[in-house]
């Protein structure tokens, strides 16, 4: 498994865990199109890790507060589908780990991932 493939897999696992925990904690938040009934912000504990979240636009940004590193998982598009990843979300996730990546590399990695999984 390539470096990007493993990081995409890791990001997708976090997205799934976070969205599952969010849905359990906020069952009334069911408007995945406009997020009208979503809380603006809050806190979740997932597998002993403390995450804060904030609603923005049509997405949720999750930031892990404990343990370090303070990872960022930004589900800014198609939030109801935690199996989706795009170059922007991958870039933010990698940068939160201290890994700099170029947009073209992230786009290529996501396209390759999408080809393999379709």
PyMOL commands that set and color helices and strands:
alter all, ss='L'
color gray80, all
select helices_A, chain A and resi 3-25+87-96+103-117
alter helices_A, ss='H'
color red, helices_A
select strands_A, chain A and resi 41-46+49-56+59-66+72-75
alter strands_A, ss='S'
color yellow, strands_A
deselect
rebuild
show_as cartoon
